[in-house]
Amino acid sequence: MKNNEMLFMMILHGSLTQAMVLRIFEDKAAFYGCGFEGARDTLYDDSGRHFFKECFIQGSIDFMFGNGRSLYKDCMINSVAKKFQARNSTSENSGFSFMNCSVKGSGKVWL
C-alpha cells in the first residue's frame, strides 16, 4: 500500500479494550508512507513477511505485536506509554527488524 497521506486511526472514548488499527496476516505485504495511530494493540503484525517504509506508528499498550517477520525501514515509532513486546516462548520463529527508524515517545520504551 503506498500513499503519502494515508492515516489509519482508531479512536476510543474511555475504553482500553483491544482496538486494532491494522491486522496483517498475508505474506509479502508492504506499506509505504502510511500512518497507524491507536491506543491498545495498534498494529497486529500477525503472521507472514511484511515491509514497512517511512511509516508512522503510534500507540500505548502493546501497540506493535504479533508473530510476523517484518522489516521496518525509515519509520517513526512513537510510544505513549510504558509497555513492551513480549514473547510466549524463546523458540518462536518471528521478530521485527528496525532499520534507520526513530523511536520516540513519553515515558520509557523497552525494545
WODA-V815496 format. One record per residue. N is the residue number from 1. PSI is psi in whole degrees, 0 to 359 (none if undefined). D_CENTER is the distance of its C-alpha to the mean C-alpha in Angstrom with 2 decimals. Layout:
n:psi:d_center
N:PSI:D_CENTER
N:PSI:D_CENTER
//
This chain:
n:psi:d_center
1:126:15.34
2:125:16.73
3:123:17.33
4:344:17.87
5:28:17.60
6:127:15.35
7:126:13.24
8:126:11.69
9:139:12.35
10:123:13.20
11:124:16.08
12:141:17.57
13:93:21.11
14:17:21.97
15:141:19.91
16:33:17.12
17:166:16.96
18:131:13.93
19:78:12.70
20:137:9.93
21:321:9.33
22:134:8.58
23:121:9.65
24:125:10.44
25:4:13.24
26:155:15.53
27:143:16.35
28:44:16.12
29:145:13.91
30:145:13.13
31:127:11.62
32:123:13.59
33:31:13.58
34:157:11.34
35:139:9.89
36:112:7.49
37:130:9.08
38:194:9.78
39:270:11.05
40:132:10.69
41:49:8.14
42:304:6.25
43:108:3.98
44:95:6.65
45:75:6.96
46:297:10.54
47:161:12.94
48:180:14.27
49:131:13.72
50:156:11.34
51:128:11.44
52:123:9.47
53:131:12.12
54:43:12.63
55:156:9.55
56:124:8.79
57:122:5.63
58:140:7.40
59:183:8.06
60:305:10.68
61:116:10.97
62:49:8.82
63:348:5.80
64:116:3.55
65:168:6.58
66:186:9.08
67:21:11.78
68:165:10.75
69:93:12.22
70:149:10.10
71:127:10.97
72:116:9.17
73:131:12.34
74:37:13.46
75:159:10.16
76:121:10.15
77:122:7.80
78:113:9.63
79:133:10.17
80:26:12.93
81:178:13.97
82:81:14.99
83:175:12.82
84:170:11.39
85:126:10.06
86:154:13.36
87:150:15.23
88:335:18.07
89:146:20.15
90:349:20.72
91:7:21.66
92:138:18.34
93:56:17.96
94:170:14.22
95:164:11.87
96:138:9.47
97:137:11.54
98:122:11.17
99:121:14.17
100:36:15.50
101:159:12.36
102:128:13.02
103:118:11.72
104:176:13.41
105:185:13.92
106:137:16.55
107:192:17.63
108:148:16.71
109:126:13.50
110:124:13.99
111:none:12.59
//
